[in-house]
Amino acid sequence: MVAKSSDAFRLDDRVAVVIGGTGVLCGRMAAALADAGATVAIVGRDRTKGEEAASTLRAEAAARSVEFIACDVAARDDIAQLASTVLERHGQVDVLVNGAGVNAATPFLDIADDELERIVAINQLAVVRACQEFGRHLVARAESEGIGASIINVGSASGLRPLSRVFTYSMTKAAVHNLTKNLAREWGPLGIRANVLVPGFFPAEQNRKILSPDRVDSILGHTPLGRFGEADELAGATLLLASDAGRFITGAELVVDGGFDAVTI
């Protein structure tokens, strides 16, 4: 019997890890995964914020399993411990979302080493390390049991085209885009898919401080839908990439930006 199309988006009996899940955008991505039936581990540094986020999602998703795990993604040892904890508790990982991110609007010639290193560590190296630490399990499981997985790395419109005022953020996100395509090529034969979810302009924590009135006008004038995105509007793309509905999608940059990237002059 052919499954209903809606069933292909279900994630029952699957385990999802959402790094950066205490933030606005990844928090709604975590909610979408939980609503689809997944057991979800929300990952972040702030325990109070994380426990509140997990509690809220448990209430929203009824009996779905949602937990918070504290982790400093800038440290490899913490990421390794995170992977170990999830596997000890659940025995598997089916969906990995890498969405932790920080931003800064420092002019290029004024970017100090400490700021540069912090942004690279969180936006870029944390993704590399998480893909390595969780990837060991994903590859071993795929080789021994023939069970694939989905990696969703959160990219950025600035990873596709140069944007002003966000030099280091853009550089690190472009690296995430490239890494994801390489992982798709490397692990595709095992059934492990890797894709980039590319949000356009969503007023999230990391970009509010650079959304001056003139920049808002410029963004909206460049966006055919004429508005910013809302966090819940990432849900559909998240489920497509995470579920069997997207089982033939890998190495893709799925852009959710109201048409921003389609506009030139």
C-alpha positions as CSV (number, residue, x, y, z in Angstrom):
1,M,0.0,0.0,0.0
2,V,1.3,3.5,-0.9
3,A,1.5,5.7,2.1
4,K,-0.6,8.9,2.1
5,S,1.5,12.0,1.2
6,S,0.8,13.4,4.7
7,D,2.2,10.3,6.3
8,A,5.6,10.9,4.6
9,F,6.1,14.0,6.8
10,R,5.6,12.0,10.0
11,L,8.6,11.4,12.3
12,D,7.3,8.9,14.7
13,D,9.9,6.8,16.4
14,R,12.7,9.1,15.3
15,V,15.1,11.2,17.4
16,A,16.0,14.7,16.5
17,V,18.7,16.9,18.0
18,V,18.3,20.6,17.5
19,I,21.4,22.6,18.3
20,G,20.4,26.2,18.9
21,G,16.9,25.1,19.8
22,T,16.7,27.7,22.5
23,G,16.6,30.4,19.8
24,V,13.5,31.8,18.1
25,L,14.0,30.2,14.7
26,C,15.4,26.8,15.7
27,G,12.9,26.7,18.5
28,R,10.1,26.7,16.0
29,M,12.0,24.1,14.0
30,A,12.1,22.0,17.1
31,A,8.4,22.5,17.6
32,A,7.7,21.3,14.0
33,L,9.7,18.1,14.6
34,A,8.0,17.4,17.9
35,D,4.5,18.0,16.3
36,A,5.4,15.5,13.6
37,G,6.1,12.9,16.3
38,A,9.8,13.0,16.8
39,T,11.6,12.8,20.2
40,V,13.4,16.1,20.4
41,A,16.5,17.2,22.3
42,I,16.8,20.9,22.4
43,V,20.4,22.0,22.8
44,G,21.8,25.4,24.1
45,R,24.0,27.0,26.7
46,D,21.4,28.7,28.8
47,R,19.8,26.1,31.1
48,T,17.0,28.3,32.3
49,K,16.0,29.3,28.8
50,G,16.4,25.8,27.6
51,E,14.2,24.2,30.3
52,E,11.5,26.8,29.6
53,A,11.7,26.1,25.9
54,A,11.4,22.3,26.4
55,S,8.5,22.8,28.9
56,T,6.6,24.9,26.4
57,L,7.1,22.4,23.6
58,R,6.0,19.5,25.7
59,A,2.8,21.4,26.4
60,E,2.3,22.3,22.7
61,A,3.1,18.8,21.4
62,A,1.0,17.0,24.0
63,A,2.6,13.6,24.8
64,R,5.6,14.1,22.6
65,S,9.0,13.7,24.2
66,V,11.0,16.9,24.4
67,E,14.0,17.5,26.6
68,F,16.8,20.1,27.1
69,I,20.5,19.3,27.1
70,A,23.0,22.0,28.0
71,C,26.0,22.3,25.8
72,D,28.6,24.9,24.8
73,V,28.9,24.2,21.1
74,A,32.1,26.2,21.0
75,A,33.9,23.3,22.8
76,R,34.4,19.9,21.1
77,D,34.4,18.1,24.4
78,D,30.9,19.4,25.1
79,I,29.7,18.3,21.7
80,A,31.2,14.9,22.1
81,Q,29.4,14.6,25.5
82,L,26.2,15.8,23.9
83,A,26.3,13.0,21.3
84,S,27.1,10.5,24.0
85,T,24.2,11.6,26.2
86,V,21.7,11.5,23.4
87,L,22.8,8.0,22.4
88,E,22.8,6.7,25.9
89,R,19.2,8.0,26.4
90,H,17.7,7.2,23.1
91,G,20.0,4.8,21.3
92,Q,19.8,6.6,17.9
93,V,19.8,9.9,16.1
94,D,17.8,10.4,13.0
95,V,17.7,14.1,12.5
96,L,20.5,16.6,13.4
97,V,19.8,20.3,13.1
98,N,22.8,22.7,13.4
99,G,21.4,26.1,14.1
100,A,23.5,27.9,16.7
101,G,24.6,31.3,15.5
102,V,26.0,34.7,16.5
103,N,26.4,37.8,14.5
104,A,28.1,41.2,14.6
105,A,28.0,44.4,12.6
106,T,31.6,45.4,13.1
107,P,33.2,47.2,10.1
108,F,35.7,44.8,8.5
109,L,38.9,46.6,9.4
110,D,37.8,46.8,13.0
111,I,37.0,43.1,13.6
112,A,39.2,42.0,16.5
113,D,40.6,38.5,16.8
114,D,38.4,37.6,19.8
115,E,35.2,38.5,17.9
116,L,36.4,36.7,14.8
117,E,37.3,33.6,16.7
118,R,34.1,33.6,18.7
119,I,31.9,33.8,15.6
120,V,33.9,31.2,13.7
121,A,33.8,28.8,16.7
122,I,30.1,29.0,17.0
123,N,28.9,29.4,13.4
124,Q,31.4,27.3,11.6
125,L,33.5,25.0,13.8
126,A,30.6,23.9,15.9
127,V,28.8,22.7,12.8
128,V,31.9,20.8,11.6
129,R,32.4,19.2,15.1
130,A,28.7,18.3,15.5
131,C,28.7,16.6,12.1
132,Q,31.8,14.7,13.1
133,E,30.7,13.6,16.5
134,F,27.1,12.7,15.5
135,G,28.3,11.5,12.1
136,R,30.3,8.7,13.6
137,H,27.0,7.2,14.9
138,L,25.1,8.0,11.7
139,V,27.7,6.3,9.5
140,A,28.1,3.3,11.7
141,R,24.3,2.8,11.9
142,A,23.9,3.3,8.1
143,E,26.7,0.7,7.5
144,S,25.4,-1.9,9.9
145,E,21.6,-1.4,9.7
146,G,21.1,0.4,6.5
147,I,19.3,3.2,8.2
148,G,19.9,6.7,6.9
149,A,19.5,10.1,8.5
150,S,19.0,13.7,7.8
151,I,21.4,16.6,8.6
152,I,19.9,20.1,8.4
153,N,22.5,22.8,8.7
154,V,21.0,26.3,9.0
155,G,22.6,28.6,6.5
156,S,21.8,32.2,5.6
157,A,21.0,34.5,2.7
158,S,24.4,36.0,3.4
159,G,25.9,32.6,2.6
160,L,24.5,32.8,-0.9
161,R,25.2,36.5,-1.8
162,P,27.4,39.1,-0.1
163,L,25.5,41.3,2.3
164,S,26.8,44.5,3.9
165,R,27.7,44.8,7.6
166,V,27.9,41.1,8.4
167,F,31.4,40.1,7.2
168,T,32.3,37.3,9.6
169,Y,28.7,35.9,9.8
170,S,28.6,35.7,6.0
171,M,32.0,34.1,5.8
172,T,31.1,31.4,8.3
173,K,27.7,30.7,6.8
174,A,29.2,30.3,3.3
175,A,31.5,27.7,4.9
176,V,28.5,25.9,6.3
177,H,26.9,25.8,2.9
178,N,30.0,24.3,1.3
179,L,30.5,21.8,4.1
180,T,26.9,20.6,3.7
181,K,27.3,19.9,0.0
182,N,30.5,18.0,0.7
183,L,28.8,15.9,3.4
184,A,25.9,15.2,0.9
185,R,28.4,13.9,-1.6
186,E,30.4,11.9,1.0
187,W,27.5,10.2,2.8
188,G,24.8,10.1,0.2
189,P,25.7,6.5,-0.7
190,L,24.9,5.5,2.9
191,G,21.5,7.2,2.8
192,I,22.6,10.1,5.0
193,R,21.2,13.3,3.6
194,A,22.7,16.7,4.3
195,N,20.9,19.9,3.3
196,V,21.1,23.6,4.1
197,L,17.9,25.4,5.2
198,V,18.5,29.0,4.2
199,P,16.3,31.5,6.0
200,G,16.0,35.0,4.5
201,F,15.3,37.9,6.9
202,F,13.6,36.8,10.1
203,P,13.9,39.3,13.0
204,A,15.8,36.8,15.2
205,E,18.2,37.6,18.1
206,Q,21.4,37.7,16.0
207,N,20.2,40.2,13.5
208,R,17.9,42.6,15.4
209,K,20.8,44.8,16.4
210,I,21.7,45.5,12.8
211,L,18.1,46.1,11.6
212,S,18.2,49.9,11.4
213,P,15.3,51.7,9.7
214,D,17.3,52.2,6.5
215,R,18.3,48.6,6.4
216,V,14.7,47.4,7.0
217,D,13.6,49.6,4.1
218,S,16.3,48.1,1.9
219,I,15.4,44.5,2.8
220,L,11.7,44.9,2.3
221,G,12.2,46.8,-1.0
222,H,14.3,43.8,-2.2
223,T,11.7,41.2,-1.0
224,P,8.8,40.4,-3.4
225,L,6.5,39.3,-0.6
226,G,7.2,42.7,1.1
227,R,7.7,41.5,4.7
228,F,10.0,39.7,7.1
229,G,9.5,36.0,7.6
230,E,7.8,34.6,10.7
231,A,9.5,31.7,12.6
232,D,6.7,29.3,12.0
233,E,7.2,29.6,8.3
234,L,10.3,27.5,8.6
235,A,8.2,24.5,9.7
236,G,7.3,23.2,6.3
237,A,10.9,23.3,5.0
238,T,12.1,21.7,8.2
239,L,9.7,18.7,7.9
240,L,10.4,18.3,4.2
241,L,14.2,18.0,4.8
242,A,13.8,15.9,8.0
243,S,11.3,13.3,6.8
244,D,10.8,10.7,4.1
245,A,8.9,13.3,2.1
246,G,12.3,14.7,1.2
247,R,14.1,11.4,0.9
248,F,15.5,12.3,-2.5
249,I,16.7,15.7,-1.5
250,T,20.4,16.1,-0.5
251,G,23.0,18.7,-1.1
252,A,20.3,21.3,-1.6
253,E,20.1,24.9,-0.4
254,L,16.4,25.2,0.5
255,V,15.8,29.0,0.5
256,V,12.9,30.4,2.6
257,D,13.2,34.1,2.0
258,G,10.1,35.6,0.5
259,G,11.8,35.9,-2.9
260,F,14.8,38.0,-1.7
261,D,17.4,35.9,-3.5
262,A,15.4,36.1,-6.8
263,V,15.7,39.9,-7.1
264,T,18.6,41.6,-8.8
265,I,17.9,44.9,-10.3
